Amino acid sequence: MEHVKQPVNQIASESAERVSGSVEETQALGERLGRWLRAGDVVALRGELGAGKTTLVQGIARGLGRAPGSIKSPTFVLMREYPGDIPLIHVDGYRLSGAPAAAWLDLELLLDPRKITLIEWADRFDELLPERRLIVELNHVSANRRRLRVSTAGEWPVTRVVELRKTLSQAVHHPPSAVDDQES
């Protein structure tokens, strides 16, 4: 049976769910996503307070070679930039009341194709974001567990989607911690 290769420029999409039982599991998934991300990628993070958005961002930062402890929620400053081979932009839209309030942000800076942009509370100004983005929805399942739904939006090359599928299938299971303080 002959293997047929798909063209690199063919478009594909992906959606997957994972359940995290601890801060460590959420960060481990973030770390895997961080290794997958490339310059120009935008990650829209959605979820209620305390769902683990900042925890996931800390894991993504570790996957990009940065110390997770250096990543702080930008709730009161709205945006932080972390230098590196590929600069990391971390935006928190919690205090923004929608697209008009977010419009004053320097979107050219935030969505620079040489950077990776992570946006917490992205649903507050979705219409300002590029069509092609990764969406991560985090929801409480219980006090210690979170459901993470990762999906692509817009047009993605098949090769990137195949890589994402592999990234998400590499489940790292840690025993659930007794106390789970996943925040933001």
N, C-alpha and C positions, 0 to 999 in steps of 0.2 A: 504494500500500500504506500503510495507516494505522499509525502508531506507537502501540503500546499502552504506557502508563506503568504501572509496577508501583507498588502502594501503598507509601508510605514506611515503614509499620509492618510490612511483610512480613519474615519472617525468612529469612536466608540464611547461607551459610558459605563459607569460602575456604581453599584450601591451595595453596601454591606453593613451588617450590624454586629456589634460586639458588646458584651456585658463585662464591665470592670467591677471587681470586688474590693478594690483598694486604690489608694493614691498611687502606690507603686505600679499597679497594672495600668492605670490611666497614663502615667508618665512613660511606661514601657511602650504603649501604643503610640504615644506622641513621639517618642524617640524613633520608632520605625518610620512614622510619617515624615519626621525631620530628615531622615536619610533619603527619603524618596523625593522630597521637594526640590525644585530647581528655581533658579533666578526667574523672576517674572510671575511666579505662582502666587495666587491669592487664596487664602483660606478663610472662609466665612464661618465663624463659630456661633452657634445658637444654643440657648438653654437658659433655664431659670437660674436665679441666684443660688450659688452653692453647688451647681451641677458639675463643676470641675473644669471649666474653660481655662482658667489660668494654670491649673495643674497640668492640663494637656499641653498648653503652650510651653511650660517648663520642660516637659519631655521632648517636645519638638526642638527646643533650643539645645538640649543635650544631643539629639540626633544630628544637629548642625555643628557640633563641636564646642558649644558654649556651656558654661556652668549653669545648671538649672536654678541654683540659688541666686544668681544675678538677675533673674527675670522677675520683675515686680509688676503687679497689676497697674496699668496706667489710668485707672478710673478717674483720678483727680487731675491728671495732666493730659489726658486723652490719648497721647501717643508717646511711645519711647522707641528710639532707634538704637540697635545694638550692632556695633561694627563687626566686621569679619570678612572672610573671603567673599561671601555673599551677605551683604547687610540684611539684618532682620528688622522689620518694622512691626511693632505691636501696638494695635489701636484698641481702645475700649470705648464703645459707643453707648455705654449705659446711660451716661448723663445727657446724651443727645436726644432730642425729642422728634427726630425724623430727618428726612432728607434736607429740608430747608436749614435746619440747625447744623447738619453735617457739611453742607455745601461750602461753608467758609474754610473747611480743612483744605490743605494743599493736596488735592488728590493726585496731581502729577508727581509730587514727591512720594506720597504714600504708595502709589501703584507703579512705581518706577520698574521697568522691566529688568533692571540689574539687581533688584532686591526681592526678598520674599516678604509678603505682607500677611499678617495674621490679625483678624478683626473679630474681637469679642462683641456680642450684641449686634452683629452685622445685619440682622433682620430689621433694625431700625432705619437703615438707609440702603436697602438692597438695590434700589433703582439707580444708585450712583456707582455701584460696583460693576466690574467687567462681567460680561456674560460667562466667560470661561473662568470657573473657580471651583475649588473643592469646598464642599459644605460638610461641616461636622455638627451634628445635633446631639446634645448631651441632655439626658433626662434622668431624674431620680427614679430608681426602681424600689429602693428601700434606703434606710439610713446609711448603709455602707456600700450600696451597689448603684452603678450608673449604666444606662444604656447609651451607647455611642453609635450613631448612624452616620456613616461616611458615604457621601455620594458626589459624583461629578456633575457639574452644570456647564452647559456650553459645549463647544467642540474640543475634544482631546484626541491627540494621536493614539492609535491603537497600542503602540509600544509603551506609552506612559500608563495606559489603563491596565495593560497586562502586568506591568511592574507594580502598580497599585494593588491589583488583585493579589499578587504574591506577597506584598508587604502586609496586607490585612489578614492573610491566611496564616501568617507566622504568629500564632497565638502564644503569648507568654503568660503562663498562669502562675500567680503567686497566691499563697493562702490568704484569704480575706483577713484584713487586720481587725482587731477587736474594736478599735475606734478609727473611724474614717472621717477625716476632716477635709475632704475635697471642697475647694471653694471656687467662687466666681465661675 
